[in-house]
Amino acid sequence: MISTSKTKIIATLGPSSKDKNIIEKMIRNGARGFRINFSHGDQAQWSDFVNTVRMLEQSMETPLALIGDLQGPNIRLGNLPQQSVFIKKGMIYEVALSQTSDDVNKIPVPAKEFFDKLVIGDTIQVGDNMLSLKVIEKKENVVYTEALSSGEIKSRMSIRIKDKDIDVPYMTSKDKQDLLFAVKNNFSHIMISFVRTEKDVLCVKNTLKEVTEDPPRILAKIETRSAVKHLEEIVRASDGVVVARGDLGKVFPLEYLPELQSRIVSVARRRGKPVYIATQLLTSMVDSPIPTRSEVVDVYVSVKESVDGVMLTNETSIGKYPAETVEWAKRIIDNAERNHEVNVYPEVEDLSWRFGRGIIEMSTLLESPIIIYSLTGKAMRISSAYRPRYPLFIGSPNWSVLRDCAILYGCIPIHIDSYDYEEGLEKLKARLKEMEMLKEGTLTISSYKFTHLDKQKITIEKI
C-alpha cells in the first residue's frame, strides 16, 4: 500500500490501538511507523503488537518501522499505599529513599542519587509538572517538603528536581533487557530517552554491537538540559533525533519550546540526520474526533520545517480516536506539503553526499521521480536528506533497509526479491508500472551504487 506523503507519521501503540483492525486502519490512513513505549506494559503485550504489525506488513505489502522506546535513566516514584494519593497544597510531605510506602504522607523514591542532589530550597516536580513540592528540611536519604500545588500522584510517576540533571548510570538493567527484546524481534529503530551527551548514545550502540551484526537505528530523544547543551555531538553520534517536547517542557520554560524545536531541527538537518517531532501534536484528539485549530497549525508548522516525521503518542495509545488522529495528521501533512520550499540542506562535504544532492537537483530540474535500488540503504538516506520534491522510490530485498526507509522523508519503500542490482532495478520499475505509480512516457532517474566498488550508475529514461 503506497502513501505519497513525504512527511511520515509514527503512531504509538497502546490499549486503544491493540486491536488488529485499528492498526490496519492507521496504516491505511497513513501511519508508516509504530512506537512501543517500553515504560509501559510487558514483553507479552509488546510481542502481540510486534506480531500484529509484522502480519499486516506482509498482508498489506507495506514496509513498516517498529520503534522501541527505552525508558532510560528516568527516576520514578516507588509504590504508594493506594492506587492514587491526593497531595494538598500547603501540607507537609516526607519524601524518603524507599521502594514502597504504607503512609499517604510519605512519598517513596528508590534512587539514592536523587537525594544526594537535593538541597533545601529545591523544587521537586512530579509527573507533568502539575505537582510541585518545595524542600524545607533535609536529613540523610529523606527530605521534608511543602506542597506548592494540589493534585494526584500515582506509583511509578516520574519525578525530577527543577533545573537539575541527576548523574546516574545510563543503561539500566531494564533497558538492557528491553534492548535484547527489540533485537530479537527485529525492531528497525530504538529511541533512547534522557540522553545527556554523546557518551549515552555510544553506550547503547556499543551494547548493540555485542548482540547483533545488524543493529537497529538509534534515535536520540532531545529532552534534557544537558542534551540541548551537547546537541551537536549527540546529533553527530546518533542515527537521528527526536524533539521530545513533553520532557523538554518540564526542564525549560514553555515559551522556549518553539525556539528549541527550530534549533534542534536545524542542527539535525544541517548534519543530514533524520529528525522527528513528538508530543501533544493532536493531543485534544485523546477525547475529541477533531483537533483544535492551534494543533492543526502546530502540525503544519512542523511539516514546513522539513522534518522527517511527526510522532503521535497519547492520541493513538490511550485516545478514543487513534485511526481518526492518523487520518487528520495526514490531511494536515498533505496540505502543508503543497508548494513546500525546503530552505535548510545538509552541510556534508563527503563525495557521496554531493553526488546524492546532484541526483535530487537533477530530479527537480527534470521534474522526474527517482528510482533507487539499494542493498545497504546509504543512497536512500542521503537522497532523503536533500528533501526530494518528486517521489523517491526505494527497492530492496533487505527488510531492515525498507523499514528504515518507511519513516524517512519522501521515501516510498518497495520489497523486491533480488540481490543483483540490474535485475532488481528492472523488477522495481516493472512493479511500479504494475502499481500504476509510473505511467508511460514518464521521465525517470534510476540509480544504484555498486556496494564494493567506487562506481555509481545513473540512467535517465522515459518509461
CORTAVEN-V422150 format. One record per residue. N is the residue number from 0. PSI is psi as a letter, one per 20 degrees, with the letter a starting at -180 (* if undefined). NEAR is the number of other ideal C-beta (glycine too) atoms within 8 Angstrom. Layout:
N;PSI;NEAR / N;PSI;NEAR
This chain:
0;p;7 / 1;p;6 / 2;p;8 / 3;j;6 / 4;p;11 / 5;g;10 / 6;p;14 / 7;q;14 / 8;p;16 / 9;p;17 / 10;p;16 / 11;p;16 / 12;q;13 / 13;a;12 / 14;h;6 / 15;i;11 / 16;k;14 / 17;i;11 / 18;p;6 / 19;g;8 / 20;h;6 / 21;g;12 / 22;g;14 / 23;g;10 / 24;g;10 / 25;h;15 / 26;g;14 / 27;h;7 / 28;i;11 / 29;i;14 / 30;p;12 / 31;j;15 / 32;q;17 / 33;p;15 / 34;p;14 / 35;o;14 / 36;o;11 / 37;i;14 / 38;i;6 / 39;q;5 / 40;a;8 / 41;r;5 / 42;h;6 / 43;g;6 / 44;g;9 / 45;h;13 / 46;h;9 / 47;g;9 / 48;g;12 / 49;g;11 / 50;g;8 / 51;g;11 / 52;g;13 / 53;h;9 / 54;g;9 / 55;h;14 / 56;g;10 / 57;g;7 / 58;h;6 / 59;i;9 / 60;l;6 / 61;o;10 / 62;p;13 / 63;p;14 / 64;p;14 / 65;p;16 / 66;o;15 / 67;p;16 / 68;o;13 / 69;q;13 / 70;h;11 / 71;a;11 / 72;l;9 / 73;p;9 / 74;p;12 / 75;r;8 / 76;q;15 / 77;b;12 / 78;p;9 / 79;r;15 / 80;i;8 / 81;r;6 / 82;g;5 / 83;q;8 / 84;p;11 / 85;p;7 / 86;p;14 / 87;p;7 / 88;p;8 / 89;i;5 / 90;q;9 / 91;p;9 / 92;q;13 / 93;p;11 / 94;o;12 / 95;q;11 / 96;o;11 / 97;q;10 / 98;h;6 / 99;r;8 / 100;q;13 / 101;j;5 / 102;p;6 / 103;i;8 / 104;j;7 / 105;p;12 / 106;o;12 / 107;p;14 / 108;o;14 / 109;l;7 / 110;o;10 / 111;h;7 / 112;h;10 / 113;g;13 / 114;h;12 / 115;h;6 / 116;h;9 / 117;q;11 / 118;r;7 / 119;p;7 / 120;i;5 / 121;q;11 / 122;p;10 / 123;p;16 / 124;p;12 / 125;p;12 / 126;c;10 / 127;l;5 / 128;j;8 / 129;i;7 / 130;p;13 / 131;q;12 / 132;p;14 / 133;p;11 / 134;p;15 / 135;i;8 / 136;q;7 / 137;p;9 / 138;a;6 / 139;o;3 / 140;k;7 / 141;q;11 / 142;q;12 / 143;p;11 / 144;q;13 / 145;p;10 / 146;p;15 / 147;i;8 / 148;r;9 / 149;q;8 / 150;r;9 / 151;q;7 / 152;q;13 / 153;r;10 / 154;q;8 / 155;j;6 / 156;q;10 / 157;q;9 / 158;q;11 / 159;r;11 / 160;p;12 / 161;p;9 / 162;k;5 / 163;p;8 / 164;q;7 / 165;p;12 / 166;o;4 / 167;q;8 / 168;p;5 / 169;g;10 / 170;o;8 / 171;r;9 / 172;h;5 / 173;g;8 / 174;h;12 / 175;g;10 / 176;g;8 / 177;h;12 / 178;g;15 / 179;h;9 / 180;g;12 / 181;g;11 / 182;g;13 / 183;h;6 / 184;j;10 / 185;l;8 / 186;q;11 / 187;h;12 / 188;q;17 / 189;p;16 / 190;p;13 / 191;p;14 / 192;q;12 / 193;l;10 / 194;p;15 / 195;g;11 / 196;r;10 / 197;h;10 / 198;h;8 / 199;g;12 / 200;g;14 / 201;h;9 / 202;g;10 / 203;g;15 / 204;g;11 / 205;h;8 / 206;g;11 / 207;h;14 / 208;h;8 / 209;i;5 / 210;i;8 / 211;q;7 / 212;i;3 / 213;m;4 / 214;q;10 / 215;q;11 / 216;q;10 / 217;o;15 / 218;o;16 / 219;p;17 / 220;p;16 / 221;o;15 / 222;j;12 / 223;r;12 / 224;h;9 / 225;h;9 / 226;h;15 / 227;g;12 / 228;h;6 / 229;k;11 / 230;g;12 / 231;g;8 / 232;h;9 / 233;g;16 / 234;g;13 / 235;h;8 / 236;h;10 / 237;r;13 / 238;i;8 / 239;r;15 / 240;q;16 / 241;p;14 / 242;n;14 / 243;n;12 / 244;h;12 / 245;g;12 / 246;h;11 / 247;h;14 / 248;i;11 / 249;h;10 / 250;i;10 / 251;q;11 / 252;q;4 / 253;h;6 / 254;i;5 / 255;i;8 / 256;g;11 / 257;g;7 / 258;g;7 / 259;g;12 / 260;g;13 / 261;h;9 / 262;g;9 / 263;g;14 / 264;g;15 / 265;g;9 / 266;g;11 / 267;g;13 / 268;g;14 / 269;h;10 / 270;i;12 / 271;k;10 / 272;q;12 / 273;q;16 / 274;p;14 / 275;q;16 / 276;p;15 / 277;q;13 / 278;p;9 / 279;k;7 / 280;g;15 / 281;l;13 / 282;h;9 / 283;i;9 / 284;j;17 / 285;h;10 / 286;i;6 / 287;q;8 / 288;i;6 / 289;q;5 / 290;r;12 / 291;r;6 / 292;g;6 / 293;h;6 / 294;h;13 / 295;g;11 / 296;h;8 / 297;g;9 / 298;g;16 / 299;g;11 / 300;h;8 / 301;g;13 / 302;g;15 / 303;i;8 / 304;j;10 / 305;k;12 / 306;r;13 / 307;h;12 / 308;r;15 / 309;q;17 / 310;p;15 / 311;p;14 / 312;e;13 / 313;h;9 / 314;g;15 / 315;i;16 / 316;h;14 / 317;j;7 / 318;r;13 / 319;i;7 / 320;l;10 / 321;g;14 / 322;h;10 / 323;h;10 / 324;g;16 / 325;g;17 / 326;g;10 / 327;g;13 / 328;g;15 / 329;h;13 / 330;g;8 / 331;g;12 / 332;g;16 / 333;h;9 / 334;g;8 / 335;h;12 / 336;i;10 / 337;p;6 / 338;k;3 / 339;p;9 / 340;p;4 / 341;p;7 / 342;j;4 / 343;p;8 / 344;q;9 / 345;q;11 / 346;m;6 / 347;p;7 / 348;j;5 / 349;q;6 / 350;g;5 / 351;h;8 / 352;h;13 / 353;h;9 / 354;g;10 / 355;g;13 / 356;h;11 / 357;g;8 / 358;g;13 / 359;g;13 / 360;h;9 / 361;g;11 / 362;g;15 / 363;g;10 / 364;h;6 / 365;i;9 / 366;l;7 / 367;q;12 / 368;q;12 / 369;p;17 / 370;o;14 / 371;p;14 / 372;p;14 / 373;p;15 / 374;h;11 / 375;h;8 / 376;i;13 / 377;g;9 / 378;h;13 / 379;h;15 / 380;g;12 / 381;g;13 / 382;g;16 / 383;h;16 / 384;h;14 / 385;j;12 / 386;m;12 / 387;q;14 / 388;h;5 / 389;r;10 / 390;q;10 / 391;n;14 / 392;p;13 / 393;p;14 / 394;q;16 / 395;q;15 / 396;i;9 / 397;o;10 / 398;h;8 / 399;h;10 / 400;g;15 / 401;h;14 / 402;h;13 / 403;g;14 / 404;h;15 / 405;h;16 / 406;k;14 / 407;q;13 / 408;p;14 / 409;i;11 / 410;p;12 / 411;o;12 / 412;p;13 / 413;p;12 / 414;p;11 / 415;p;12 / 416;m;5 / 417;p;8 / 418;j;5 / 419;p;6 / 420;g;10 / 421;g;6 / 422;g;8 / 423;g;16 / 424;g;13 / 425;h;8 / 426;h;12 / 427;g;14 / 428;g;13 / 429;h;8 / 430;g;11 / 431;h;12 / 432;g;10 / 433;h;6 / 434;j;7 / 435;k;6 / 436;i;9 / 437;p;10 / 438;q;6 / 439;p;4 / 440;i;6 / 441;p;10 / 442;p;11 / 443;q;14 / 444;o;15 / 445;q;14 / 446;q;14 / 447;q;13 / 448;p;10 / 449;p;9 / 450;g;6 / 451;j;3 / 452;q;5 / 453;m;2 / 454;p;6 / 455;p;8 / 456;p;9 / 457;p;8 / 458;p;7 / 459;p;10 / 460;q;7 / 461;p;6 / 462;*;11
